[in-house]
Amino acid sequence: METTETAVTDKPAKRTMSQRLLDAARGPNAEKILAAVSFAESSFFPLPPDLMLAPMAAAKPERAWRFALICTLASVIGGMAGYAIGHFFADTVGKALINLYGYQDKLAAVEQSYAKWGIWIILIKGFTPIPFKLITIASGLLHYSLPMFIAGSVITRGARFYLVAWGSK
């Protein structure tokens, strides 16, 4: 009789950042983490808060609007941080983040679009799944009107997150 040995490893499989966010959505600090992810996504983080918002809203539909509000406020504040990175630290942190995510070519196109469309860029791009950090950093880099940037961010991010919350209920 022949025996075979199987190797058993005690190492757990590596979880992706998306999987970690889904796990965090179920945890006791979900709202705090949701706020942190919403803030970070608007200035430097690669993953959207929708990854947490949708399952949280689906699990607790009675709190969906609260979760959307948390996302909106944190995203706008994070957007202001991204704006500041572009405005005050364009040559260091701003360009490093743009290069890190490979947005060098996109920045020139965004600059041309801002010259032509202004607030519409923020309203349209802030609603789409493209990384909002590109818009926030570019807005600061291009010295776009801060009050218009904030107003556009509140409208577009709020619409997006409330739509995700509504669709998840």
C-alpha positions in Angstrom: 0.0 0.0 0.0 1.4 3.3 -1.1 1.0 6.4 1.1 1.0 9.9 -0.1 1.8 13.0 2.0 0.2 16.2 1.4 1.8 19.4 2.4 -0.4 21.5 4.8 0.5 25.1 5.3 -0.6 27.2 8.2 -0.3 30.4 6.2 -3.6 32.0 5.4 -4.2 33.1 1.8 -3.4 36.7 1.3 -6.6 38.8 1.1 -6.9 41.7 -1.3 -7.6 45.2 -0.2 -11.2 44.8 -1.5 -11.7 41.8 0.6 -10.4 43.6 3.7 -12.8 46.5 3.0 -15.7 44.1 2.8 -14.7 42.5 6.1 -14.4 46.0 7.6 -18.0 46.8 6.4 -19.2 44.0 8.8 -17.1 45.1 11.8 -17.8 47.3 14.8 -15.8 50.2 13.4 -17.4 50.1 10.0 -18.6 53.8 10.0 -15.2 55.1 11.1 -13.4 53.0 8.4 -16.0 54.1 5.8 -15.3 57.7 6.6 -11.5 57.1 6.5 -11.8 55.3 3.1 -14.1 58.0 1.7 -11.6 60.7 2.8 -8.6 58.8 1.5 -10.1 57.9 -1.8 -10.6 61.6 -2.7 -6.9 62.4 -2.2 -4.7 59.3 -2.4 -6.3 55.9 -1.8 -6.9 53.7 -4.9 -10.2 52.0 -3.9 -13.7 53.6 -3.8 -15.8 53.7 -0.6 -18.6 52.0 -2.6 -16.9 48.7 -1.7 -18.0 49.3 1.9 -21.0 51.5 1.4 -23.1 49.1 -0.7 -22.8 46.1 1.7 -23.3 48.3 4.7 -26.5 49.8 3.2 -27.7 46.4 2.2 -27.1 45.0 5.6 -28.7 47.9 7.5 -31.1 49.7 5.1 -32.5 51.8 7.9 -29.0 53.4 8.1 -28.3 53.7 4.4 -28.8 57.4 4.2 -26.5 57.9 7.3 -23.8 55.9 5.6 -24.2 57.9 2.4 -23.9 61.1 4.4 -20.7 59.9 6.1 -19.3 59.0 2.6 -20.3 62.4 1.2 -18.8 64.5 4.0 -15.6 62.5 4.3 -15.2 62.5 0.5 -15.6 66.3 0.3 -13.1 66.8 3.1 -10.8 64.4 1.5 -11.3 66.2 -1.8 -10.2 69.4 -0.1 -7.1 67.6 1.1 -6.5 66.5 -2.5 -7.0 70.0 -3.7 -4.5 71.2 -1.1 -2.0 68.6 -2.3 -2.4 69.9 -5.9 -2.4 73.6 -4.9 0.4 73.7 -2.3 2.5 70.6 -3.0 2.2 70.3 -6.8 5.9 69.8 -7.4 6.3 67.2 -4.7 3.4 65.1 -3.4 0.9 66.1 -6.1 3.2 65.0 -9.0 4.3 61.9 -7.1 0.7 60.7 -6.7 -0.1 61.5 -10.3 2.9 59.5 -11.4 2.2 56.7 -9.0 -1.2 56.1 -10.5 0.0 56.7 -14.0 -2.1 59.8 -14.6 0.5 61.9 -16.3 -1.1 61.8 -19.7 -4.6 62.2 -18.3 -3.6 65.4 -16.4 -2.9 67.3 -19.7 -6.3 66.3 -20.9 -7.9 67.3 -17.6 -6.2 70.7 -17.9 -7.6 71.3 -21.3 -11.1 70.2 -20.2 -11.0 72.5 -17.2 -10.2 75.4 -19.5 -13.3 74.6 -21.5 -15.8 73.1 -19.1 -14.9 74.1 -15.6 -17.4 73.0 -13.0 -18.9 70.4 -15.4 -15.7 68.4 -15.1 -16.1 68.1 -11.3 -19.8 67.3 -11.6 -19.4 64.6 -14.2 -16.1 63.1 -13.1 -17.1 63.1 -9.4 -20.1 61.0 -10.2 -18.3 58.4 -12.3 -16.1 55.5 -10.9 -12.9 57.1 -12.2 -10.6 58.0 -9.2 -11.8 61.3 -7.8 -8.3 62.0 -6.5 -7.3 62.9 -10.1 -9.9 65.6 -10.1 -9.2 66.9 -6.6 -5.4 67.1 -7.2 -5.9 68.6 -10.7 -8.3 71.2 -9.3 -5.7 72.4 -6.8 -2.9 72.2 -9.3 -4.9 74.3 -11.8 -6.0 76.8 -9.1 -9.6 76.2 -9.8 -12.0 78.2 -7.6 -12.1 76.5 -4.2 -15.8 77.5 -3.4 -16.9 76.1 -6.8 -14.8 73.0 -6.3 -16.4 72.4 -2.8 -19.9 73.0 -4.2 -19.4 70.7 -7.1 -17.9 68.0 -4.9 -20.9 68.1 -2.5 -23.3 67.8 -5.3 -21.6 65.1 -7.3 -20.3 63.0 -4.5 -23.5 63.2 -2.6 -25.5 62.2 -5.6 -23.2 59.2 -6.2 -23.2 57.9 -2.7 -26.9 58.4 -2.1 -27.6 56.5 -5.3 -25.3 53.6 -4.2 -27.1 53.6 -0.8 -30.5 53.7 -2.4 -29.6 50.9 -4.9 -28.3 48.7 -2.1 -31.5 48.9 0.0 
